[in-house]
Amino acid sequence: MPRLRRLAVAWCGQDVHRADDLVQSALERVYASWPRVARREDALAYARTTMVRVLVSERRRAWWSRERSTDRPPELPGLEPEPEGSWDALSAVSALPPRQRAVVLLRFVEDLSVAETAAVLRISPGTVKSQTADATATLRRRLRGDQQDEQEEIRR
Amino acid sequence: MNETPVVDLDDDSEGVRRQVRDGVLSAPLPGPGPDLAVVRARGRRRRRRRHAAQGTVLTAAAAAVVAIMVGVVPDRGDVLVAGPPTAAEVVNGLGRPAPATGPEAVPDVAFSTDRPAAVTAQAGTGRYLGNDDLARYWVTTSLADGVCGVRARVDEGSTAVGCSTVEQFLERGIRGGEVDGDELFEYVVVPDGFDTATLEADGYSEALPNVLTHTSPYPVTPVETPR
């Protein structure tokens, strides 16, 4: 489950609660299909694929745009993530468009091939490549910008 | 002099790839993660619904839910709780916009049985457990014997607040966030004297370390399930 949560957190940026909701939705689906899933050798891959599809489909749901969770609900000591350096990459990833985000997470984090990523997302390999290229260009720009700012800060 | 190591991102995409991968894999994961008891309960329900849709299986629980669904149209803001198949419980008023403080902020909780009620709220996590397409007005989740998942509907324009204790939950009504439209929130109602060790054994408290148990000091009024 930690692996699924990391993917969801990367998808949702710093909104860990929303990420947990998404992981939960994915696990529900896996649970409901467990008799079939249990016979597979790649149950984890099945769960990952399910979650990625949940991520994409949840994005389309109406409530997504209607509800705005408070970013800092009161009385939550110790439950909010502490922003650290690692959030820089997460923030950059979570700011990508949904499909690019999914491609980046599957290819860069889960080490899936182009063909495997295409199968999970039900898109063509060509689209995976182009989305990867676009996402990489965006990430390079953003992350390099951060690093340059950091370097200038150090020089000062 | 300590300098932050800089990945040469101009070489190729490997730098970006490594940075993203390291960032994701090293990101802190606060909190316990999803509630496995809820995952199980919903997974079972989802499976039942699928079977029912296939016309092969309609469990007693699903039949009870269908009966409630066709027989009751709750008013806006009302919350109808369908617990275990043998018990239907109604919680009124939780969906009203909750005053921030004061005794008037206490929701009118009414159960269809005359037993005192305890509330185990998913307090302190600041998150709701999610929605599904079946339980927009009522609750179908049965987490354990006598334990119901409760969904409260928040009226448009109301503002819900986070609560870290059950007392605050009862004072303020609904935790959550600012809501533009109708939304559903959840907590868990257990009978008074319910052994929460059952939930613990089911992985519940492990998943939700901030679950608190509270015996409601507020009167419990028997009501009839709306028809």
Contacts between the chains, C-beta under 8 A, distances in Angstrom:
chain1	res1	chain2	res2	distance
A	1	B	33	5.8
A	1	B	34	7.4
A	2	B	29	6.2
A	2	B	33	7.7
A	5	B	29	5.4
A	5	B	33	5.6
A	6	B	24	5.6
A	6	B	25	6.5
A	6	B	27	6.2
A	6	B	29	6.7
A	7	B	24	7.4
A	9	B	24	7.8
A	9	B	27	5.9
A	9	B	29	6.7
A	10	B	23	7.8
A	10	B	24	4.5
A	10	B	27	7.0
A	16	B	29	7.4
A	16	B	30	5.9
A	16	B	31	6.1
A	17	B	31	7.9
A	17	B	125	7.0
A	17	B	126	6.3
A	17	B	127	3.3
A	18	B	127	7.6
A	20	B	31	7.0
A	20	B	33	5.8
A	20	B	34	5.0
A	20	B	127	6.7
A	21	B	34	7.6
A	21	B	127	6.8
A	21	B	128	7.6
A	21	B	129	7.2
A	21	B	130	4.6
A	23	B	33	6.8
A	23	B	34	5.1
A	24	B	34	3.7
A	24	B	35	6.9
A	24	B	38	6.7
A	24	B	39	5.6
A	24	B	42	7.9
A	24	B	129	7.1
A	24	B	130	6.2
A	25	B	130	6.3
A	27	B	34	6.3
A	27	B	36	7.9
A	27	B	39	4.6
A	27	B	43	7.3
A	28	B	39	5.6
A	28	B	42	4.6
A	28	B	43	4.7
A	28	B	46	5.7
A	29	B	43	7.7
A	29	B	46	7.1
A	30	B	43	7.6
A	31	B	39	6.0
A	31	B	40	6.4
A	31	B	42	7.7
A	31	B	43	2.7
A	31	B	44	7.5
A	31	B	46	7.5
A	31	B	47	7.6
A	32	B	43	4.9
A	32	B	44	7.9
A	32	B	46	4.2
A	32	B	47	4.4
A	32	B	50	6.6
A	34	B	43	7.6
A	63	B	131	6.1
A	63	B	181	7.9
A	63	B	183	6.8
A	66	B	179	7.5
A	66	B	180	4.7
A	66	B	181	4.4
A	66	B	183	7.2
A	67	B	177	6.6
A	67	B	179	5.8
A	67	B	180	6.6
A	67	B	181	7.7
A	67	B	183	5.5
A	68	B	177	6.1
A	68	B	178	5.5
A	68	B	179	7.8
A	68	B	180	6.8
A	69	B	127	7.8
A	69	B	176	7.3
A	69	B	177	3.8
A	69	B	178	8.0
A	70	B	126	7.8
A	70	B	162	6.8
A	70	B	177	4.3
A	70	B	178	6.1
A	73	B	126	3.9
A	73	B	161	7.5
A	73	B	162	3.1
A	73	B	175	7.4
A	73	B	177	6.9
A	74	B	161	6.8
A	74	B	162	5.0
A	74	B	164	7.6
A	75	B	124	6.9
A	75	B	162	5.8
A	75	B	163	6.5
A	75	B	164	3.3
A	75	B	165	7.6
A	75	B	168	6.9
A	76	B	124	6.7
A	76	B	125	7.8
A	76	B	126	4.9
A	76	B	162	6.3
A	76	B	164	6.6
A	77	B	164	7.6
A	78	B	30	7.7
A	79	B	30	5.9
A	79	B	31	5.6
A	79	B	124	7.2
A	79	B	125	6.6
A	79	B	126	6.7
A	79	B	210	7.8
A	80	B	30	6.8
A	81	B	27	7.8
A	81	B	28	5.5
A	81	B	30	4.9
A	82	B	28	6.3
A	82	B	30	7.7
A	84	B	28	6.8
A	86	B	22	7.4
A	86	B	23	4.8
A	86	B	24	7.9
A	86	B	26	4.6
A	86	B	27	4.8
A	86	B	28	7.4
A	87	B	23	7.5
A	87	B	27	6.9
A	88	B	23	6.6
A	89	B	19	5.3
A	89	B	20	5.2
A	89	B	22	7.0
A	89	B	23	2.5
A	89	B	24	6.8
A	90	B	23	5.5
A	90	B	24	6.5
A	90	B	27	5.6
A	92	B	20	7.6
A	93	B	20	5.9
A	93	B	23	7.4
A	93	B	24	7.1
A	104	B	20	6.2
A	105	B	24	7.1
A	107	B	17	7.9
A	108	B	16	7.8
A	108	B	17	4.7
A	108	B	20	4.6
A	108	B	21	5.2
A	108	B	24	7.9
A	109	B	20	6.8
A	109	B	21	5.3
A	109	B	24	4.9
A	109	B	25	6.9
A	132	B	13	8.0
A	136	B	13	4.5
A	136	B	16	5.2
A	136	B	17	7.7
A	139	B	16	4.8
A	139	B	19	7.8
A	139	B	20	6.5
A	140	B	9	4.9
A	140	B	13	7.4
A	140	B	15	7.6
A	140	B	16	5.1
A	143	B	7	7.9
A	143	B	9	6.4
A	143	B	16	6.5
A	143	B	19	5.8
A	144	B	9	5.0
A	147	B	4	7.4
A	147	B	6	5.2
A	147	B	7	7.5
A	147	B	9	7.7
A	150	B	4	5.4
A	151	B	3	7.9
A	151	B	4	7.3
A	151	B	6	6.7
A	154	B	3	6.0
A	154	B	4	6.6
